[in-house]
Amino acid sequence: MFAALVLTACGSACAASLVTAVVIRRHVRGQGAAITDEQILAHEIRTPLSLIKGAAELLGQEADPQKCERLVATIGANSTRAIEVAESFLLQAKLNSGSVKLQVSQCDVRGLVRSTAQELRAMSEVPIVVDDPGDPLMIDGDAQLLRHALWNVLNNAARYAGSDSDIVVGVEESATGVIVTVADYGPGMTSRQRRDMFVPFAQFSQAQSTTAVPSGAGLGMAITQKIVQLHRGSVLVDSIADHGTSVLITLPRTYYA
């Protein structure tokens, strides 16, 4: 009901934006480069901005403290989404152009996993369990980009795992580096969803989302794959419909430029 009020306040422009964004994603998946990145970015940004505008207009007319609180939360969440969409597009463009240069230093992968999981717990209704013996596990890497990659994987799992499914994150040492595993016991993915997992702008149905974490532009896993590949690593996805999903990130201990 509340969402409906906000959409009503946004008017036809907001409704058109929401519908057009879905149509664009479907067209992109089917027609490749038929629509430019700039057009997709415009629609992805317009949707949260329209919701912010609608909530702000209602806020100026609303006296009920609880409704005002929800409106403020809507503004905050969609502001975050707009910023994340813009930053994702910029990072994706840099990764595609080859202009991203790794700032390599010694990174504690276990520390990165713990801190990233802790940040996401505050936003997700899905329990995140870090199965971690606790000892630092050092590799050569760009800590900021690796954190971004981990956030994308955990955020994706939190959105689709299901409210009654834990997300279990493990970090283990291998002969040549480390393996980070993010597993959930949610609905899993179809063969088509597995195929599209790393395709830019591909998103699963929002009806499948089970959390209040705002969705982005469908770039998270594509960005994660590029970041891991820059580190000379790999990302594998194992998923069976109705039996959960596991994402395995393999990173070498030593980075060679």
Secondary structure, DSSP 8 states (H G I E B T S, - for coil): -HHHHHHHHH-HHHHHHHHHHHHHHHHHHHHGGGS-HHHHHHHHHHHHHHHHHHHHHHHTT---HHHHHHHHHHHHHHHHHHHHHHHHHHHHHHHHHT------EEEEHHHHHHHHHHHHHTT-SS-EEEE------EEEE-HHHHHHHHHHHHHHHHHHS-TT--EEEEEEE-SSEEEEEEEE-SS---HHHHHTTTSTT----GGG--SSS---SS-HHHHHHHHHHHTT-EEEEEE-TTS-EEEEEEEESS---
